[in-house]
Amino acid sequence: MAITRRDFGTLAAAAAGSASMLWTPARANLLRDSRATGRSSNMEYRTATAWLQDLRARKISALELTDQAIARIEALDGKLNAMAVRDFERARVAASQADAALARGEMRPLLGLPMTVKESFNIAGLPTTWGIPGTQNIKVQQDAVAVSRLKAAGAVILGKTNVAMLLADWQSTNPVYGTTNNPWDVARTPGGSSGGSAAALAAGYVPLELGSDLAGSLRVPAHFCGVYAHKPTLDLIPDRGQSPPGAPVFSVSSRFDLPVIGPMARSAEDLMLALDVLAGPDDDMATAYKLQLPAPRHAALKDFRVLVIDSHPQLPIDAAVRDAIAALASKLEQTGCKIGHTSPLLPDLSLIGSIYLRKLMAFVGSTMPQPEYDQAKARAAAILPSASDLQSLSALSLVSSYRDWMQADFVRVGLAHQWRNFFREWDILLCPVMPTPAFKHDHSPMERRVVSVDGKPVAYADQFLWPGIATLCGLPATAFPAGLSKEGLPVGVQVIGPYLEDRTPIAFAALVEQAFGGFVAPPPL
């Protein structure tokens, strides 16, 4: 049923009136202060689960919660630029509808909860640009499958968060919406390509987000901003509707066996909540398949078998990351958790890195405009085919053949078998997300960029090696905060779990959160 502006006003007034009887003066004062100044009352940092409990108990209305989120965005986003597209009027209508549904006693998983989604997802009536200039007016007429599932679960979508240009950077900047800043230090990146999503969570805009991941685009922003993210098992959540602007949206999305979409939050419990809403086969597949994810392997930290690694043969790791991992491993060991640092079952990390790079760059090459592809072929022709350094391998893979792709895929299948053997002895692999905490903005050409690891320059592009460990074989991985560096920046870790056992790494992250703490709010902006 369509709702007019008059209907919207009536619903809004009714919802605000009914909820005001339950909204305590103390809470109202905190909310007014937050709206006026942008300062945190700590209410903005409550979890999605906690807010949903209040909504169901009628302690707050969906409209009030939505207005609180909007007020915080309006107060802070001038400094952060996390929100690419605002859809506040429709959000208020949806919140009022949610309040009416709650009053009727409806029980849906996310009913009345405000959230945002990454700009790359289609939402009917809003632009999807991927940061590409000139695409803002392409009409989007259908929600992405994941967005449809969130709305069906009762979520109130406030709009879209900013991304890297073409979703292809660990910084979130593009010519359409500009640069997103990290709430911990606005001179630094929040990560990419789901950087706006992580910044929105860390700044207390919303408690839940939807992002995507190919080379760490969920996990890197979570690590840089001190929040949680889950990269699901490949194909667990349909990605239909996360499409470049103007691209056709098919009934079943075309398969590229690396990228996934997944949730981001400020707690592991909320990741599990969102996973239950989002996961499951899409469209034609759903006529024959039904999802039944296994339960977590364990319910206590002392029962987990955890292999911890903090070094990579191809990429140095900064002391800030090593120290955080060492401290966490020590605390885990004190709980009775079985901790190991080496295993003959761990697949060769260098081989994983080279195969992942070959497959990733072959895909990138397949989408390049012909003039750029011709230039890439000329550059590759000057490189010896036997070259094995990462820069040469990247250049050669850009113009690789289908035979090259399949040869790499044969190796990938072998690595997947090795992972199956690994997870018979170990429950999870705990390792870095990136070699450093969040670095300062650098929008120079990517091939010229470097990051400083313990004071030494490292090629910017080489950072893919840690995220690629889980991505290559489609394994689930949960990123969560492990502490702060000496500079006061968040340091995250990722736990990689067995194929299709997504609940195991999320449950582990939840147990760590309960035992040692989790999300910490950044200093006031």
VEXPA-417700 format. One record per residue (C-alpha): x negated, y negated, z. Coordinates in steps of 0.05 Angstrom, whole numbers, padded with zeros to 5 digits, always signed. Each point is the difference from the previous one (the first is absolute). Example, Ala and Ser with C-alpha at 12.3 -4.5 7.8 and 13.67 -1.06 7.14 Angstrom:
BEGIN
-00246+00090+00156 -00027-00069-00013 
This chain:
BEGIN
+00000+00000+00000 -00028-00068-00019 -00008-00052+00056 +00012-00073-00013 -00035-00058+00035 +00064-00010+00040 -00001+00073+00021 -00073-00008+00019 +00015-00059+00045 +00057+00036+00034 -00041+00063+00012 -00059-00040+00025 +00042-00039+00050 +00034+00063+00025 -00065+00038+00008 -00035-00058+00036 +00060-00009+00045 +00006+00073+00021 -00075+00007+00012 -00007-00064+00040 +00037+00033+00058 -00055+00052+00004 -00059-00045-00015 -00030-00021+00066 -00020-00073+00014 -00072+00022+00013 -00004+00033-00068 +00033-00059-00033 -00051-00049+00029 -00057+00044-00024 +00029+00003-00069 +00012-00075-00004 -00073-00012+00021 -00025+00048-00053 +00043-00032-00054 -00022-00071+00017 -00074+00012+00008 -00018+00065-00035 -00031+00024+00066 +00010+00072+00017 +00048+00018+00056 -00023+00073-00008 +00070+00016-00022 -00024-00005-00072 -00048+00058+00013 +00051+00050+00024 +00003+00064-00041 +00055+00017-00050 +00021+00057+00047 +00009-00049+00058 +00040-00050-00041 +00045+00055-00027 +00016+00022+00071 +00020-00072+00017 +00042-00005-00063 +00037+00064+00016 +00011-00023+00072 +00026-00067-00026 -00053-00038+00039 -00016-00040-00062 +00034-00007-00067 -00031+00015-00067 +00013-00072-00021 -00037-00027+00061 -00058+00047-00012 -00002-00020-00074 +00002-00074+00018 -00057+00011+00049 -00042+00032-00055 +00017-00056-00049 -00018-00053+00051 -00068+00032+00013 -00014+00005-00075 +00017-00073-00010 -00043-00020+00059 -00062+00039-00018 -00001+00017-00074 -00029-00067-00020 -00065+00025+00031 +00004+00073-00022 +00038+00001-00066 +00021+00072+00012 +00071-00009-00028 +00000-00001-00076 +00075+00002-00011 +00053-00022+00050 +00071+00027-00002 +00027-00029+00064 +00071-00015-00021 +00014+00071-00023 -00036+00025+00062 +00048-00038+00045 +00059+00029-00037 -00029+00070+00008 -00013-00013+00074 +00072-00022+00010 +00024+00063-00035 -00046+00041+00045 +00031-00033+00061 +00069+00018-00024 -00023+00072-00011 -00031+00003+00069 +00065-00026+00030 +00036+00058-00035 -00048+00049+00033 -00040+00018-00062 -00067+00034+00013 -00051-00007-00056 -00075+00006+00011 -00018-00073-00015 +00068-00034+00008 -00011-00074+00011 -00076+00001+00000 -00033-00057-00039 -00061+00019-00042 -00037-00019-00064 -00030+00040-00057 -00060-00007-00045 +00010-00045-00060 -00014+00057-00048 +00066+00035+00016 +00062-00016-00040 +00057-00034+00037 +00060-00017-00042 +00005-00076-00010 -00072-00015+00021 -00062-00006-00043 -00052+00055-00003 -00065-00030-00027 -00059+00039+00028 -00031-00069+00001 +00001-00007-00076 +00016-00071-00023 +00059-00009-00046 +00038+00061+00026 +00042-00036+00053 +00061-00005-00045 +00004+00073-00021 +00066+00025+00027 -00001+00057+00050 +00068+00034+00002 -00013+00063+00042 -00032+00013+00067 -00059+00047+00006 +00019+00068+00028 -00036-00015+00065 +00035-00067+00007 +00067+00033-00013 -00015+00050+00056 -00019-00055+00048 +00064-00038-00015 +00042+00062+00006 -00031+00011+00069 +00023-00070+00019 -00064-00041-00006 +00007-00075-00013 -00050-00020-00053 -00026-00071+00010 -00041-00002-00064 -00068+00022-00027 -00071-00006+00025 -00060-00021-00040 -00047+00046-00039 -00066+00002-00037 +00002-00016-00074 +00023+00064-00035 -00006+00034+00069 -00074+00008-00016 -00040-00031+00057 -00013+00004+00075 +00020-00073+00004 +00070-00026-00012 -00004-00058-00048 +00032-00013-00067 +00016-00060-00046 +00075+00005+00014 +00003-00002+00076 -00070-00020+00021 -00043+00029+00056 +00023+00035+00064 -00041-00012+00063 -00015+00047+00058 +00038-00019+00064 -00063+00016+00040 -00042-00049-00040 +00029-00039-00058 -00068-00004-00032 +00003+00076-00010 +00040+00046-00044 +00057+00041+00029 -00019+00055-00049 +00034+00022-00064 +00038+00015-00037 +00053+00004+00056 -00033-00060+00034 +00062-00042+00007 +00035+00060+00032 -00054+00009+00054 -00004-00075+00014 +00075-00003+00009 -00003+00056+00051 -00060-00028+00038 +00032-00069+00002 +00064+00026+00029 +00045-00015-00059 +00032+00069-00003 -00012+00068+00033 +00001+00043-00063 -00028-00004-00070 -00002+00039-00065 -00066+00003-00039 -00039+00043-00048 -00069+00032-00004 -00048+00022-00054 -00069-00022+00025 +00021-00015+00071 +00053-00053-00013 +00039+00022+00062 -00057+00020+00045 -00049-00057-00014 +00049-00056+00019 +00020+00040+00062 -00073+00005+00020 -00014-00074-00014 +00062-00025+00037 +00003+00049+00058 +00066+00035-00019 +00023+00069-00020 +00011+00031-00069 +00013+00069-00028 -00023+00023-00068 +00046+00059-00013 -00015+00065-00035 +00003-00011-00075 +00071-00002-00027 +00032+00004+00069 +00034-00067-00010 +00026-00017-00071 -00035-00060-00030 +00052-00013-00054 +00012-00074-00002 -00069-00022+00019 -00015-00020-00071 -00039-00056-00034 +00045-00057-00022 +00042+00017-00060 -00021+00074+00000 +00056+00050-00011 +00025+00036+00062 +00013+00073-00017 +00045+00049+00036 -00062+00036+00023 -00063-00042+00004 -00059+00018-00044 -00052+00038+00040 -00069-00027+00016 -00028+00046+00053 -00033-00050+00047 +00046-00057+00024 +00053+00004+00053 +00048-00046+00037 +00009-00001+00075 +00018-00037+00064 -00038-00051+00042 +00018-00019+00072 -00027-00020+00068 +00008+00069+00030 -00008+00072-00022 +00071+00015+00024 +00027-00049-00051 -00040+00033-00055 +00035+00065+00015 +00067-00036+00001 -00012-00030-00069 -00028+00065-00028 +00064+00036+00017 +00039-00053-00039 -00045-00002-00060 -00024+00071-00012 +00035+00049-00046 +00004+00019-00074 +00026-00049-00051 +00055+00006-00052 -00004+00064-00042 -00048+00032+00049 +00050-00006+00056 +00048+00047-00037 -00048+00058+00014 -00045-00020+00057 +00012-00019+00073 -00053-00030+00045 -00015+00034+00067 -00064-00028+00029 -00033+00043+00054 -00003-00025+00071 -00066-00029+00026 -00051+00053+00016 -00006-00022+00073 +00036-00041+00052 -00060-00018+00044 -00068-00030-00016 -00036+00056+00036 +00025+00050-00051 -00027-00036-00062 -00062+00022-00036 -00031-00063-00029 -00060-00006-00045 -00029-00071+00007 -00046-00029-00053 -00029-00070-00003 -00049+00003-00057 +00004+00009-00075 -00057+00021-00046 +00017-00054-00050 +00021-00058+00044 -00029-00030+00065 +00047-00015+00058 -00003-00062+00043 -00016+00007+00074 +00068-00031+00018 +00036+00059-00033 -00049+00053+00026 +00007-00027+00071 +00076+00002-00002 +00001+00071-00025 -00051+00022+00052 +00040-00031+00056 +00064+00033-00024 -00033+00067-00008 -00027-00004+00071 +00069-00016+00028 +00031+00057-00040 -00052+00049+00026 +00018-00020+00072 +00072+00021-00013 -00023+00071-00017 +00006-00011-00075 -00049+00044-00040 -00047-00049-00034 -00050+00020-00054 -00047-00042-00042 -00022+00050-00053 +00032+00058-00035 -00022+00044-00059 +00073-00001-00021 +00002-00075-00014 +00001-00011-00075 -00059-00037-00031 +00015-00075+00010 -00045-00020-00058 +00037+00047-00047 +00067-00026+00024 -00024-00071-00013 -00024+00013-00071 +00061+00040-00021 +00047-00051+00030 -00037-00056-00037 +00003+00038-00066 +00075+00011+00005 +00015-00070+00025 -00040-00037-00053 +00026+00045-00055 +00070-00023+00019 -00022-00072+00002 -00031+00007-00069 +00064+00029-00028 +00037-00064+00017 -00051-00050-00025 +00016-00045-00059 -00035+00024-00063 -00051-00058-00004 -00022+00013+00072 -00002+00075-00012 -00044-00010-00061 -00048-00041+00042 +00000+00054+00053 -00017+00052-00053 -00059-00042-00023 -00026-00006+00072 +00008+00075+00011 -00038+00016-00063 -00062-00031+00030 +00003+00045+00062 -00030+00070+00001 +00056+00052+00006 -00040+00033+00056 +00000-00063+00043 +00029+00014+00069 -00003-00066+00038 +00068-00028+00016 -00004-00061-00045 -00020+00042-00061 +00052+00053+00016 +00053-00053+00005 -00018-00029-00068 -00002+00068-00034 +00066+00022+00031 +00036-00062-00026 -00005+00029-00070 -00001+00074+00016 +00038+00052-00041 +00058+00045+00019 -00051+00056+00003 -00040-00040+00051 +00063-00012+00040 +00016+00075+00002 -00071+00019+00018 +00006-00047+00059 +00067+00029+00018 -00027+00070+00002 -00049-00024+00053 +00057-00035+00037 +00039+00066+00004 -00061+00034+00029 -00007-00055+00052 +00073+00008+00018 -00013+00074+00015 -00059-00021+00044 +00046-00046+00039 +00049+00058+00012 -00057+00039+00031 -00023-00061+00040 +00069-00010+00031 +00002+00072+00024 -00055-00017+00049 +00014-00074+00011 +00066-00037+00009 -00023-00069-00024 -00061-00037-00026 -00013-00067+00035 -00041-00049-00039 -00007-00074-00021 +00048-00036-00046 -00052-00049-00025 -00073-00014+00016 +00013-00066+00036 +00055-00040+00034 +00036-00053-00041 -00048-00041-00042 +00006-00072-00022 +00038-00019-00062 -00041+00009-00063 +00036-00012-00066 -00061+00001-00045 -00001+00052-00056 +00004+00068+00033 -00063+00027-00032 -00039-00056+00034 +00028+00010+00069 -00036+00033+00058 +00019+00015+00072 -00049-00005+00057 -00010+00065+00039 -00045-00010+00060 -00029-00060-00036 -00015+00037-00065 +00038-00012-00066 +00042+00057-00027 +00036-00001-00067 +00072-00021+00011 +00030+00055-00044 -00034+00056+00038 +00048-00009+00058 +00049+00047-00034 -00039+00060+00027 +00034+00005+00068 +00072-00008-00024 -00013+00047-00058 -00014+00059+00046 +00075+00009+00013 +00025-00027-00066 -00036+00049-00047 +00036+00062+00023 +00065-00034+00021 -00010+00009+00074 +00039-00038+00053 -00039-00052+00040 +00022-00045+00057 -00038-00064+00016 +00004-00030+00070 -00037-00051+00042 -00059+00025+00041 -00024-00065+00032 -00032-00068-00014 -00070-00017-00025 -00047-00046+00038 +00026-00055-00045 +00071+00015+00023 +00024+00031-00064 +00042+00063-00004 -00034+00066-00016 +00044+00057-00024 -00012+00073-00015 +00036+00051-00043 +00019+00071+00017 +00008+00045-00060 +00046+00060+00007 +00018+00064-00038 +00040-00004-00065 +00074-00009+00015 -00012-00002+00075 +00011-00075+00005 +00030+00004+00070 -00067+00025+00028 -00043-00062-00012 +00058-00046+00019 +00012+00039+00064 -00074-00003+00016 +00000-00076-00010 +00061-00005+00046 -00035+00041+00055 -00062-00044-00005 +00045-00061+00006 +00033+00027+00062 -00066+00019+00032 -00045-00059-00017 +00045-00055-00028 +00014-00022-00071 +00018-00066-00034 -00027-00064+00031 +00029-00067-00022 -00049-00048-00032 -00015-00068+00032 +00051-00055-00014 -00010-00034-00066 
